[in-house]
């Protein structure tokens, strides 16, 4: 191609792209005019942000990929970082295109002004500080930690979490009670004064969470077994705590089993004595008394033993010939029951919450009566239809609704891991394709809201599905007094994701708001394969609205629970830097989780801000060996 042809070709490309982008700009400028009434209700803090959100929604209503490629071919911005300053990005590209076309151009001033890049960053930072408090000097992304029950009576735990880097204390209203929550907050305030740090209190309303009902109790049996090495040799005996049946005492240290026995028999035990028994499997077993205290006795067993109520224990001592040498084991707590489900099984979901039960089978293993389990919110029975999918226990078990009857739903299990899975009581139920008419706030939520309105900085609305849900929460908060906590919308359903822009415009009626990506239920509702795409879209929409995002669910969960993270968890935690806050759940190793997350977020801050890569000096770039000097290398002529 000659230079003249190339020049005319480029000029034609420039004019074509310029016309298309001018057309897009006209659509964007007109976008805020339609929902003018909605904009009139938006708080002054969010008015410019709401306009920018409407601009972004208008921009994303078309496939921009062909235009992006043409812009990139001309060496111009491809609009990939436009979220927080949409119109300013369009105008900047248009100005360059007009100059390339040899014409002057000045963008008409839109109503409400135009947010540039710096202003978009400033608004997001300002809204984030209003919601989540001031940022750490070395880490802009906040860390939120869910409180365990222990935080209500262990000041040191709260103190250490705050010292380690916690910026927001999350209290889950689905657990504990108002008295425990008050003590958690009291501990936090005391720690704040001691450490000279501030921390926001965030209370999460439980919401209308669908769960499985109770199950009939399992067998009252206790198994104890020693620890063995790879050769089967005992390396640590099982520890058994014997306590008086009439006045049981808790063991002073961890025990493998606690057995209630008659007090008269307990009082005759001596160190070194051997106690024999025939266990629940008719196996001959024994254990040895190793310590006697005024609260109970310790024994050690070197064989696996199964105890049930009534198991007879016999003292074996040469000088003892009376009938009081033996005594029965008293009442034992029943084991937690579970329903074992395989692919193809039928499960009956009942409208009431009477205890369910596993399936019964004949001598050949064929089902006689299918398993049954209740549902905590029976109103959903009126909204589901045959053919719709249903998921249990965070997506571990999937099925299809075969039939809907007045008192029960018949579910055919279609997806479960190889070998089956166990469904227990109080596990989540998801109906992603059913249109459920559930109230956004339950009676318990309204009761908890009265406490939150007085003590919390932020209230999280679980299962936020519509703008009406947000309005209801705002109305209830207004009735509870002048102290108005900020509201965070938890996006955890398909419907909530679809209605996010509408809910954001409603939440913006207050001076402060936020969004949580609740990835647990959201993954089940939208499909695990779509989760990455969905959370990305939520981040885009919220950045366009300058609304802070909380990245939640299973962040460093293995580390918090077991003390060692997986490689995938570290990568996931680093991705959380795209949000304004990352949430950790409770666990025995939560202090370590806070420390590791703090380190990850500090490191990532040097590399990336939202979608934009930060081009700090890259040490890896210095790693290429220098070329040998040709003059000093006779092999290179």
N, C-alpha and C positions, 0 to 999 in steps of 0.2 A: 504494500500500500504506500503511495507517495505521500510526502509531507502535506500537500494540499488536501488530498483525500482524507488523511487522518484528521486534519484540522476541521474540515467540514463535518466529518463523522462525529467528532467530539462536540462540536457546536450543536449539532442536531440532538445528541444525547443530552447535553446540558439543557436545552430548551424543553425537551420532553420531560425530563426529571423535574425541572422547575415548574412546569404546568401541573404535573401530578401533585407535587408537594404544596403548591398554592391551593389546589383544590382541597387537599387534606386540611390545610390551615383554616379554610373557610368553615369546614365541618366542625373543627375543634372550637373555634371562636363562638359558634352558634350553640354548642352543646349545653352551656350553663343556662341558656335562656328557657329551656323547656321545664326543668324542675325548679323554677324560680321560687315557688312556695317552699319547697324543701330547703333551699338555700337560705331563705329568710329566717328559718328556725335554727340554723347552725350558729354555734357560739362564735363570738368574734375571734377567739384564738384559732379557730379552724376554718374561717371563711375562705381565705386564700387557698388553704389545703383542699377544701371541698371542691373549689373550682378546678384545681389541678387534677383532682381525682376524676372529675367529669371529662376533662380534656384527655386524660389517659384512657378512660373507657372508650371514648369516641375514637381515639387512635387505634386501639386494639380490636375494633370491630371489623377490621379488614386484614387480609393476609399481606403483611408488609415485606415478606421475604424477597420477592422480585425487586422491589424498590431498594431494599437494603443492599442487594448485590450490585445494582447500578450505581448507588452512591459510593460504595466501596471501590468500584472500578474507577471512579473519578477522584479517589483519594479523600473522600469526605466522610464525616461521621455517619454511621449506619443506624443511628437512633437507638442503639442498644443500651444506652445509659440514660434514657430520657425520663425515667419514672418520677423523680422528685421535681422536675422542672420541664414539663412537656413542651409548652408553647415556646419557651426560651430556646430549647434545643431546635425546634422546627425553624424558628426565626433566624438562629445563627447559621443554619445550613442554607436557608433561603438567601441570606445576605451574601454568602460566598458564591452561591449559584448566580445571583444577579451580577456580581462583579466579574465572574467568569464569562458571563454573557455580554459584558461591556456596558451594563446599565447600573445606575444608582437606584437604591431601594431602601426605604425606611419603613419598618413594620408599623401598621396602624396600632395605636395604643388600645388594647382590649379593656373592657370593663373590669375593674378590680385590679388592674395592673398585671404584671408578668413576673413570675417567680424565676429568678435565675439560679444557677448552680449553687452559689454560696448561700442564697436565701433558702433553697430547698434543704440544704444540710443544716442550716441554723434552725429551721422550723422543726425538723425531726429531732435534733438534739434537745431543743427546748421542750418539746412535748414528752420526750423520754425522761428528762429530768423531772418534769411535773408529775409523771406517773410513777417512776421507779426510784426517784431520788438522785442525788449527785453521783457522778461517775467516779470510780477510782482513778487517781492521776495516771496510772500506768495501764488501765484497762477500761475501755469505754463500755464493753458489754457487761451487763450486770449478771450476778449469780443469785438465783432463787433456790431456796432449800425448803423442802417439805418437812414439817416437824413430826417426829414420832411422839408417841404418848410420853416417853421418858422426858421430853423437853418440859413437861408440866411439873416435874418434881426434881429435875436435875439442872440446876443453874449452870454448872460447869460445862455441860454439853452446849448450851446456848452460847455461853461466853466464848468457848473455843471455836464454834462455827462462825461467829462474828469476827473473831480474831483472824481466822483462816481466810476470810474473804467473802462471807455471805453478805449480800446487799439487800435481799428481800426475804422475809420470813413468810412462808406459805403455811396456812392452817387449813387443813381439809375438813370441812364441816361434816363430812360423811363419817368421821371418826371422833371419838372422845365426846366431851360436853363443854358447856359454857365455863364451868369452874376450872377445868383443865386448860381451856384456851386462855382464860384470864391469867393463869399462872405462867403460861408460856410468854405472854406479852409482858408480864411483870418482870420475868427473867431477862427478856430482851432489853427493856428500858434500863434495867440495872447494868447490863453489860455495855450498853451504849455509853452510859456515864463513865464507867470504868475505863473503857478503851478510847473514848473520844471519837466514836464513829456513829453514823446514823444508819438506820435500816428501816425499810418500809414493811408494814404488816399487811399481808394480802390474805383474805379469807375466801375460800372456794366453796360456793354453795353446792350441795350435793346434786341437786336437780333431779329430774324424773328418770333415774337410771334403771333400766330394765335388768332384772336379775332373776336367776333361778331361785325357787323356793327351797324349803328345808327337805331333808331326806330322813327316812327312818334311821335311828341310830344303828351303828354297826355293832359287831360283837365286842363284848367286854373282855378283852384279852390283852395281856402285856407280854411282849417278847423282849428278852434280854439276851445279848450275845457279846462275847468278849471280842477284842480286836486280835487279829491273827496276821502273821507275816505271809509272804508268798508261798511258804512251805506248809501253811496251815498251823503253825505253832502259835500258841497264845503269847501275845506280847503285852496285853493289858486286860486284866479281868474285868468283867461287867460289875458295876457298882449298884448295889441294891440298898435302898433305905427302908427300914422297917419302922413303922410308927403305930401308935395306939389307935385302934379303930374308933374308939369313943371320942378321942380328942386328938385328931391328927395334927402333926407338926410338919412344916415344910422342911426339906433337907437343907442343911447349912451350906452345902456346895452341890454342884450338878450331880444328878443321879440318873442312871439308865432306867431305873424303875422305882416306884414308891409303892410299897405293899402295906395296907392296913391289916393289923392282926390284933387279937385280944390283948388287953393291957397286962393281965395276969401272966400270960405266956411270955410277952415281951420282957417283963421284969425279971425273968429267970435266965435270960440268955447271958452267956459269958464269952469273953474273947477267946478265940481258938476253937469254939464249939462248932460241930458240923451239923447242919440241918439237911435232912433228906426229904425227897418228895417224888411223886409221880406226876409229871406235868400233863398239859392238855392233850399231848400226843401219845400219852401212855408211855413216855420215855422216863427211865429212872435218872433222876438228877439230884444234885446236892449243891450247897453253898456253905461258905465258912464265915463265921462272925469275926470281924476284924476290929470293931470299935463299939463300945457301949457308952451312951451318954444319957443324961436325964431327959432328953427330948426324943430319943430313939436309938436305933442301932444300925451300924453299917455292916453289910455283908458283901462278899465277893464271890462271883460265879465264873468258872472257867469253861462252862458248856452252855450252848444256846438252850434257853429254857422258855417255855410258854406258860404263863400263869393266867388262871381264870378265877372268878369268885368261887370259893369253896375248895380250892386246891389245898390239900392237907399237908402241913409242914410238920415234920417229926424231928425233935431234938434228939441227938445221938450222943449220950454221955454215960459213961460206965456206972456212975453212982446214982443214977436217976431211974427209978423203976415205977413211978406213979403214972396215973392216967393223964396227967396234965403235960405229958411230954409232947403232945400233938395239938395243933390248932389250925383252923381253916383261915385262908386268906379272905378278907372282907370284900366289900363292894369295890369294883374298879370302874373307872370311867369308860364308857363305850368308845370305840374307835370311830373316827369320821367315816361315814359311808360314802360311796361313790357309785355311779352308774358307768359300767364299761360298755362303750359303744364302738361298733365296727361299721365299715361301709356296708350299706344295705339294710341296717337295722331300722326298726320302727321305734320312734320315741313319741310318747303321748305327753303333750304340754297341757296342763290343766289350768282352769280359770281360778281355782282356789289355791291356797297355800298349805293345804294339808300335806304332811310329810310324804314325799314320793318314795319310790322303791326301785331297785334294779329289776330287770326282767327275770321271770321264772322260766325254767327249762325242764323238759322231760328227761328221762334216763338216757336218751340219745343225743342230748344237747340241743334239741330243737325248742324254739320259743313257745311257751304256753301263754304267758301274759307279758306284753311288751312293758318296757320300763316306763315309769311315769315320773314327772317332776312338775312342780307348780311354777307360777310366774308372779312376780311381785306387783306388777301393774296389769291387772286383768282387762282393763279398758282397751288394750291393744287388740284383743280378740275381735273387736268390732271393726277394725281397720285393715286386717290382713286378708289376703286372698290366696286361693290355691295357686301353686306355681311360683310363688314368691320365695326368694332365698331367706334363710335364717342362719345366724351364726351364734355360736356359744363360746364363752371363755376366751375373749380377745381373738377370735378367729381360729382357734385350735380345732373346732368341730363345726362342720358346715352341713346344711341340709336343705331340702325343699319342702315347702308346705304342701301336703297331699290333700288334706281335707280340713275344713273348718266347721266345727259343730258348736252347739250352744255352750257346752261346758268344757270343750277340749279342742286341741289342734293336733292333727296327726302329722308328724314330721318324719320324712325318710332321710336317713343320714347318707350324704353323698360324698363328703370330703372329710377325711380323717387320716392321720398318719398310719403307716403300715403297722399292723398289729392292734390298732384301735387306740382309744384314749379314754380317760376317766372324766366324767362330768360330775362336779360336786355342787353343793349348795352355795348360794350367794355368788354365782359366776355371771358375768355380763351376757346379755342377749342383744343382738343387733339384727334389725330388719331393714337393710339398706334400701330396698325397693318398695317398701310399704309407706303409704302416706299416713303417718300417725298423728292423731289429734290429741297430743298431750299438752297439758298446761306447762308453761315454762317454769313456773315456780310452784313447788309443792307446799303443803302445809308446814312441813319441817323447815323448808327454805325460808318461809316468811317468819317463822319463829327465830331461826338463826340470823336472819337479816337484822332483826332488832338489836342483837348483840354487835353485829358487824358495823352497823351504822354508828355505833358509839365508840368502837375501838379500832376499826380497820382503816387503813389508808386506801385500800383498793378492795373491791368486791368482784369476784370472778363469776360470770353467769355461765353455768354448765349447760351444754346442749342448746346453745343459742341457735335458733332456727329461722327467725323472721324478725323484721323490724318491730312487729307488735310485741314480741318477747322483750326486746330492749326497752320499748316504751313502758311496759308493765313494771319492769324493774326500776326504771327512773321514777315512775309515779309512786311506787311503794317507798323508795328512798326519800322522796320529797315529803311524804306524810310522816316520816320518822324524825324529822327535825331539820334544822338548818345545816348541821354537819353532813356534808355530802361526800362520801368516798367516791373515788374514780371507779369506772366500770371497765372490766376486761371481758371481751367476748371470747368464749372458748369454742373454737371451730372443731367439732368432732363428729359431724354428720354430713351426709351428702347434701341435704337440704340447707344446712348452715353454710356450707361452702358456696353453693349456688347463690344464696342470698346475701353474701358478704358485703358487696357494695351498698346495697340498700340498708343493711344493718349499720354499716359505718356512718352513713349520712345521718342516721338516727342517733347513734352514739355521740356524734360530733355536736349534738345540742348541749352537751356538757363541756366544761372547760378542759377536761382531761379524759382520755380513754385509751384502750389498748386492745390487742388481739393475742390470743394464745393458740398456737397450732398444737392441738391435743392429738398427737399422732397415733395413740393407741386405738381408740374407737374410729378415728378418721381412716386409718389403714383398712380396718374391717369394712367400713361403710363404702369406701371408694375403690377398694381392691388394693392389695399390697403392691401390685405391679404399677399402680398409678400414684402411689404416695409421693414419690420424688417429684413428679410433675405437679401434683396438687399443692404441695408445700411451697414449691417455687412460685406458683401463681399467687398464692396468698402473700408471699413476701413482696411480689411486684405491686399488687393492689395496695397493700398497706404502706409501702414506700411512697407510692403516688399520693396517698392521703396524709403522709407524714405522721403515721400512727405507729408507735412502737410495737414490736412483735416479740412474743415469748416463745422460745423453742422448747417444747416439752415432751415428756414421755420416754422412758427407758434410756435417758442420757447417762452413760457410764453406769448402767444398772448392775452389771456383773461386778464391777469394782466396788460399788456401794454395798452389795449384798455378800460378795464372796472374797473381796480383797484383792482381786486381780482382774484388770480389764481385758477385753478382747481387742484385737487389732481393729476390727470393724468399728468398735465403740469409740476408739480414739479418733478415727476419721470422721465419724458422725459428730462427735463433740466439736471437732474443728470446723465442720460445716455450720455448726450453731453460731459461729461468729457472724454469719449473715444477718442474724436477728439482733435485737437490742438487749435481750435477756435470755439466759439459758437456765432451765429448771432441772434440779436434781431431786430424785425421790429419796425417801428414807431408806436406811439400811445400817447394819452393824459397822460398816466401814465408811460412813458418810463423810467423816472428817477428811479421810484420804481422798475421797472423790472431789470434795471442794478444793483441796490443794492441787490435785492434778488438773481439774478444770480451769482453775485460776492460771496455772502455768500455760496450758494450751491456748487460752484466750489471749494472754499477754503476747505469746509468740505469734499468733495469727494476726494480731493487730498490726504488726510490722509488715505484713504481706498483703493484706486485703481489707478493703472497706466496702461492705455490701457487695456489689458485683464487680467493682473496679479493682484490678490488681494494682498494688502499690509497688513501684519499681525501686525498692531499696537496693543497696549494694548486695549483689548475690555472690556469696563466697564461692559457690560452685563455679562461677565464671572465671575464677582465678586458677582453677585446677588443671587447665590444659598445659601440658609440658611445652616449654619453649622449643622452637625449631633449632636444631644444632646449627652453629655458624658454618656456612659452606666453606669458608676459607680455612677453618680449623679442621675440617673433615675431608681428608683426602679421598674418601669413598664417594664424595658428591662433587663431581666435576661439572 
